[in-house]
Each structure stands twice: as structure tokens, then as C-alpha cells.
């Protein structure tokens, strides 16, 4: 019984690796959302992170996307060239840069929200037909535990590398 569970955990970890690699490929691929432009998923998520309205600081976007300030700056530059985003200094705090959506960016935001809703409905339908509430809760708890372990491992490696230097 225990041996079967250990094998199943091994299969689960292997599948989790496959899923992680598929997610990275998904994030790194470009998609043709409009007839004249292709955007990478990271660029699309940047537009979504800004959202319509008053704009967001680059720091806020970096935190939400869980990437560095440099990465956010590079994405913003590409999106500015494509006409989705504009950046301005914050009038109240000159050290801050605020990113806003252009009209093209707001149109994309609306279209992408519809796309996301459709995809989420599809995923919800699969999960609802396949798993009961208790099973979904177990999956959620497992994912939380794996996230915690991976973050701890990354922190340990970071601290080990730092102490070597």
C-alpha cells in the first residue's frame, strides 16, 4: 500500500514537471490576438496587470507579475513600440514611472478578458466534471505545499550562493 503511494507520488512529481514545462512554453509563445500584432503571453499579462483607467506603477506591475523591475521595463518598452502602453513620470513622486494603456491597449484588454473568461469556463467545466469538492481541495493543498517547498529550496540555494561570495 505504502509502496503504491510512493510510486503515485513519483508519477505526480513527474507530471508536475511536465506541466511546469508546458506552462513555460505557453508563457514564452507568441499569439496573434489581432490581425496586425503578435503578443507574447508575458506582454498580454502586462497589459492585464495595468488594466484600464489610472495606470499602475512599474513596481506594482513587477510585484503582481512576480518579475524584476528590469523585466517589466523591457516588456513595457516592447509594448510602447507596439502601441499598447505609454509611460509617464508620476507627478507626485518623480522617481516613479506609471504605465497606462493606450486605446489599442484598452481594446486588447477587453478582448483578452473575453478570451480568459472562455478559457476559464472550459477549465472549470473540466474540473467540475472530473473532481468533487474534496478532491479539488486536496489538489489545492498539495499545490500550496509544493509551492512552499520550492520557495524554501530556492531561498536556501540563494543564501548558500550568497555565503560563498
N, C-alpha and C positions, 0 to 999 in steps of 0.2 A: 504494500500500500504506500509506504513512505517512498520507496524507490520509484513508483509510478509518478508520484507528485514531483519528485526531483526531476524526472525526465520531462514532465509537463512544464515545469518552471524553466528548464533549459530551452524547450521549444518556444516558450513565451518570450524569453530574453532574445532569442534569435529573431523571432518575428518583430519584436520591438526595434531591433537594429535595422531590419528591412524597412519597417515603417518610417524610422528616422531618416534613412537614406532617401526614401521616396519623397518625404516631406522636403528635404533639402533640394532635390531635383525640381520639385514643384515650385519652391520659392525662387529658384535660380533660373527658371524658364520664362521666356517672354510670351506674351499673349497679345493677339490683335483684338483689342477692345473696340477700336474704332477703325474705320476704313483707312485712315491716314497715319495711324500710330500703333506701335507695339510698346507695351509697358511690361517690365519685369514685375513679379509679384511684390517685391520689396518696394518698388515705386508705387504700385497700386495701394499697398498698405500705408505708405507715407501719405498719400492723398487722403485716405480714410482717417488716418490719425489726425490730420489737420481739421478735416470736416468743414462744413460751410460756416460762414459767419466771421467772427472776430479774429480768427487765426490763432496760432499757438506758437510758443517759443520753441526754438530748436532744442533746448534742454528738455522740455516737456515731451516733445516728439521722440527724442532719443530714449528717454525713460520708458515711454509707452511701447516703443518698438524693441526695447532691450538691446540697443546697439550703441556704439560710441558716437560722440559728437562729430568726429571726423566722417564716419559712415553716413550720418544724417546730412552733413554738409555736401558730400558727394552726390547723394540721391537728390537733394534739393537743387543742386546745380544742373543735373540732367533734366529734372522736371521743369526748371525755369527755361532751359533751352527749348523744350518741347511745348512750352506754353501753358502748363498746368498750374504752376506755382509762381508766386512772386515773394520776395523777401524784403523786409524793411527793418531799420533800427527801431527799437521801442522808444517812443518819445519820452517816456517816464524813466527809463533805465537804458541809457545809450549802449551799455555793454551787451544787451540782449537783442537778438535778431528774432523777429516774428515772421513766420511763414503764413501766407494767405493763399487761398485757392483763387485762380482766375475764373472767368466764366466757363472756359473749357474744363478747368479742374472741377468746378461745381457740377457740370453736366456729367463728367466722368463719375464723380462721387455718387450721383443719383443712379446712374446706370449700374455701377458696381454694387450698390446696396441691393438693387433688384436681383442681380446675379447671385450675391451672397445669400439672400433670403431663399432663393430657389435651391441652391446647393444645401443650405441648412435644412430645408424641408425634406430633401432627399435623404440626407444623413439621419435626420430624426426618424423618418419612416423606416429606414433600415434598422435602426436601434430599437424602435418601438416594436417592430415585428419580430425581432430576434431575441431581445433580452427583457426580463422583468425588472422591476424597480430595484430589487435586492441585488441582482446581478450587476446592474448599472452602478450601484453604489460600491460594490466590490471592485469593479474596474476603476472607478474614480479614486478609491482609496489606494489601490495598487499604483496608479499613476502618480499620486501625491508622494508615496513612499519612494518610488524610483526617482522622481524629481529631486527630492531631498537628498537621497544618496549620491546622485550625480553632482549636485551642487557642492556637497561636502567633499567629495573626491576632487572636484575642480579646485576648491579652496585649498585643500591640503597640498595639492600639486603646486599651486601658485605660491603658497607660503614656503614650501620646500625649495622651489626655484629661487625665490627671493632671498632665502637664508644662505644659499650657495654663492650669491653675488656679493 
